[in-house]
Amino acid sequence: MEWWSRTSRTVAHLCSNKNKKMVLKKVIKGIGLLAATACIPVLAHAQFDEGDNVLGVGVGLFGGYNVGWNGSGVSQSPALNLHFDHGMGELGPGTWGLGGYVGYKTINYNSNYIYYNYDYNYTYLVFGVRGTWHYNEWHGNSKLDTYGGIMLAYRSVSYKDKTDYGPYGDPHTYSYSGSGIGFSGFLGARYYFTDKIGAYGELGYGLSAFQIGLAVKL
C-alpha cells in the first residue's frame, strides 16, 4: 500500500490552496492567449466589413480645376466632395465595397474696369460610381482602414459670362457647357478615433489630386 500512500500525498499536495492558485493562474493565462489569438483576424477586418456603410465629407487639395485667373476679383469655393461606401462582402483576403461620389466647385471673376463690369463664372460637377477594395491584414491596426478603388464618373463644366460693357455695349449673358465620362483610380485610408468617427485621405483624381475629410460609419 506504499504506492497508494504516495499517490494520496501527491494529490493532497496538488489540491493545496497554494497550488490551486497557481493552476488557476495558468488556466486563466492560457484562456487569455487563446482569446487574443482568435481575435487577430477579426481585428484585421474590423474597420470595413460586409454590411458597413461609411459616409465621407471632404475638400480637395493640390491642383484640380483651375482657369488661371489671378487678382483681387477672383473667388472660388473649395473642391467639395461627398462619397458613400457600402461593404458588399469578402473578396480574396479583403472586403470590397460599392458606392458613389459627388464633387462640386465654382470659380468666379468679378471686377470693375472703367466702364466695364466683368462677371465670369465656372461651375464644375462630378457624379461617380465607385468600387473599393479594403485590405487591412498587412498593418494590424484595428483603427486603420486602407483601400483602393476605381470610379466611373460623369464630369460637367459650365461657363457663364454676364459682363456689363456699359456705354460700349448692352449687358448680355453668354454661356456654354461641356461634359464627359471616364474612369479614374484612387488610394485611400481612414483612421477612426471612435467606433463611428474618423478622418480620411485619398490620393486620386476626383476634383483634385488629394482629398481629406471626415469619415462617419452610419
C-alpha positions as CSV (number, residue, x, y, z in Angstrom):
1,M,0.0,0.0,0.0
2,E,3.0,2.3,-0.1
3,W,2.2,3.4,-3.6
4,W,-1.3,4.4,-2.5
5,S,0.2,6.5,0.3
6,R,2.5,8.3,-2.0
7,T,-0.3,8.9,-4.5
8,S,-2.6,10.3,-1.8
9,R,0.1,12.6,-0.6
10,T,0.7,13.9,-4.2
11,V,-3.0,14.5,-4.7
12,A,-3.2,16.3,-1.4
13,H,-0.2,18.5,-2.4
14,L,-1.8,19.4,-5.7
15,C,-5.0,20.3,-4.0
16,S,-3.4,22.6,-1.5
17,N,-4.6,26.3,-1.7
18,K,-1.2,27.4,-3.0
19,N,-1.2,25.1,-5.9
20,K,-4.8,25.7,-6.7
21,K,-4.0,29.4,-7.2
22,M,-1.0,28.5,-9.4
23,V,-3.1,26.2,-11.5
24,L,-5.9,28.7,-11.8
25,K,-3.5,31.4,-12.9
26,K,-2.1,29.2,-15.6
27,V,-5.5,28.3,-16.9
28,I,-6.6,31.9,-17.0
29,K,-3.4,32.9,-18.8
30,G,-3.9,30.1,-21.4
31,I,-7.5,31.2,-22.0
32,G,-6.4,34.8,-22.5
33,L,-3.8,33.8,-25.0
34,L,-6.3,31.7,-26.9
35,A,-8.8,34.6,-26.9
36,A,-6.2,37.1,-28.2
37,T,-5.1,34.7,-30.9
38,A,-8.7,34.2,-32.0
39,C,-9.3,37.9,-32.2
40,I,-6.4,38.7,-34.5
41,P,-8.2,38.0,-37.8
42,V,-11.3,39.8,-36.6
43,L,-9.4,43.0,-35.7
44,A,-7.7,42.9,-39.1
45,H,-11.1,43.3,-40.9
46,A,-12.8,45.3,-38.1
47,Q,-12.7,48.6,-39.9
48,F,-14.7,47.6,-43.0
49,D,-16.9,44.5,-43.2
50,E,-19.8,43.3,-45.2
51,G,-22.8,45.5,-44.4
52,D,-20.8,48.5,-43.3
53,N,-21.9,52.0,-44.5
54,V,-19.4,54.8,-44.5
55,L,-20.1,58.4,-45.4
56,G,-17.1,60.7,-46.3
57,V,-17.3,64.5,-46.5
58,G,-14.2,66.4,-47.5
59,V,-12.3,69.0,-49.5
60,G,-9.8,68.7,-52.3
61,L,-6.2,70.0,-52.2
62,F,-3.3,70.3,-54.7
63,G,-4.5,71.0,-58.2
64,G,-7.7,70.2,-59.9
65,Y,-9.9,72.6,-61.9
66,N,-8.3,76.0,-62.4
67,V,-8.9,78.6,-65.2
68,G,-5.7,80.6,-64.5
69,W,-7.4,83.7,-63.3
70,N,-5.5,85.9,-60.8
71,G,-6.2,89.1,-59.0
72,S,-8.4,90.6,-56.3
73,G,-11.6,89.8,-58.3
74,V,-11.1,86.1,-58.2
75,S,-13.0,83.9,-55.7
76,Q,-13.6,80.2,-55.6
77,S,-15.2,77.6,-53.5
78,P,-13.3,74.7,-52.0
79,A,-13.4,71.5,-54.1
80,L,-16.2,69.9,-52.0
81,N,-16.8,66.2,-52.2
82,L,-19.1,63.6,-50.8
83,H,-18.7,59.9,-51.1
84,F,-20.5,56.8,-49.8
85,D,-19.1,53.3,-49.4
86,H,-21.2,50.1,-48.7
87,G,-19.4,46.8,-47.7
88,M,-20.6,44.2,-50.2
89,G,-18.6,41.1,-49.0
90,E,-15.3,39.3,-48.9
91,L,-13.1,39.4,-51.9
92,G,-9.8,37.5,-51.6
93,P,-8.1,38.5,-48.3
94,G,-10.1,41.7,-48.2
95,T,-13.5,43.2,-48.4
96,W,-15.0,45.0,-51.4
97,G,-17.4,47.9,-51.4
98,L,-19.7,49.8,-53.8
99,G,-20.8,53.4,-53.5
100,G,-21.0,56.8,-55.1
101,Y,-19.3,60.2,-55.3
102,V,-20.4,63.8,-55.8
103,G,-18.0,66.7,-56.3
104,Y,-18.7,70.5,-56.7
105,K,-16.5,73.5,-57.3
106,T,-17.1,77.1,-58.5
107,I,-14.7,79.8,-59.7
108,N,-15.8,83.4,-60.1
109,Y,-14.3,86.6,-61.5
110,N,-15.9,90.0,-60.7
111,S,-14.1,93.2,-61.5
112,N,-14.8,96.8,-62.5
113,Y,-12.6,98.5,-65.1
114,I,-13.6,102.0,-66.1
115,Y,-17.0,101.3,-67.8
116,Y,-16.8,97.5,-67.8
117,N,-18.2,95.3,-65.1
118,Y,-16.7,91.9,-65.6
119,D,-18.7,88.9,-64.3
120,Y,-17.4,85.4,-65.2
121,N,-18.3,82.1,-63.6
122,Y,-17.2,78.4,-63.9
123,T,-19.1,75.6,-62.2
124,Y,-17.7,72.0,-62.1
125,L,-19.7,68.9,-61.1
126,V,-18.7,65.3,-60.8
127,F,-21.0,62.3,-60.3
128,G,-19.4,58.9,-60.0
129,V,-19.9,55.3,-59.1
130,R,-17.1,53.8,-57.1
131,G,-15.8,50.3,-56.4
132,T,-13.4,49.9,-53.5
133,W,-11.3,47.1,-52.1
134,H,-10.2,47.2,-48.4
135,Y,-7.2,45.2,-47.2
136,N,-6.0,45.6,-43.6
137,E,-4.2,42.4,-42.6
138,W,-0.8,43.9,-43.5
139,H,-0.8,46.7,-40.9
140,G,-2.6,45.0,-37.9
141,N,-4.0,48.3,-36.6
142,S,-7.7,48.0,-35.7
143,K,-8.3,51.7,-36.1
144,L,-6.9,51.9,-39.7
145,D,-8.7,51.1,-42.9
146,T,-6.7,51.1,-46.1
147,Y,-8.2,50.7,-49.5
148,G,-8.0,51.4,-53.2
149,G,-10.5,51.6,-56.0
150,I,-11.8,52.8,-59.3
151,M,-14.5,55.3,-60.3
152,L,-16.6,55.7,-63.4
153,A,-17.6,59.4,-63.4
154,Y,-19.7,61.9,-65.3
155,R,-17.9,65.3,-65.3
156,S,-19.6,68.5,-66.3
157,V,-18.3,72.1,-66.6
158,S,-20.5,75.2,-67.3
159,Y,-19.4,78.7,-68.0
160,K,-21.4,82.0,-67.8
161,D,-20.3,85.5,-68.9
162,K,-22.6,88.2,-67.5
163,T,-20.3,91.1,-68.2
164,D,-21.9,94.6,-68.4
165,Y,-19.9,96.6,-71.1
166,G,-21.5,99.9,-70.1
167,P,-21.7,102.5,-72.9
168,Y,-19.8,100.3,-75.3
169,G,-22.4,97.5,-75.3
170,D,-25.5,96.1,-73.8
171,P,-25.5,93.8,-70.8
172,H,-25.6,90.2,-72.1
173,T,-25.3,86.7,-70.9
174,Y,-23.2,84.1,-72.7
175,S,-22.9,80.6,-71.6
176,Y,-21.7,77.2,-72.6
177,S,-21.2,73.8,-71.1
178,G,-19.4,70.5,-71.7
179,S,-19.3,67.1,-70.2
180,G,-17.7,63.7,-70.5
181,I,-17.5,60.2,-68.9
182,G,-14.3,58.5,-67.8
183,F,-12.5,56.2,-65.4
184,S,-10.1,57.2,-62.6
185,G,-8.3,55.4,-59.8
186,F,-7.6,56.2,-56.2
187,L,-5.9,55.1,-53.0
188,G,-7.2,56.0,-49.5
189,A,-7.0,55.4,-45.8
190,R,-9.4,56.0,-42.9
191,Y,-8.3,56.3,-39.3
192,Y,-11.1,56.0,-36.7
193,F,-10.9,58.0,-33.4
194,T,-14.0,56.2,-32.1
195,D,-16.1,53.3,-33.3
196,K,-18.0,55.6,-35.7
197,I,-16.0,58.8,-36.3
198,G,-12.7,59.1,-38.1
199,A,-10.7,61.0,-40.7
200,Y,-9.8,60.0,-44.2
201,G,-7.4,60.9,-47.0
202,E,-7.5,59.9,-50.7
203,L,-4.9,60.3,-53.4
204,G,-6.5,60.2,-56.9
205,Y,-8.4,62.2,-59.5
206,G,-11.8,63.4,-58.2
207,L,-12.0,67.2,-58.2
208,S,-8.3,67.4,-57.1
209,A,-5.2,65.3,-56.7
210,F,-5.6,64.8,-52.9
211,Q,-8.7,64.9,-50.7
212,I,-9.1,64.9,-46.9
213,G,-12.1,64.9,-44.7
214,L,-14.4,63.3,-42.1
215,A,-15.5,59.7,-42.3
216,V,-18.6,58.5,-40.4
217,K,-19.9,55.0,-40.0
218,L,-23.7,55.0,-40.4
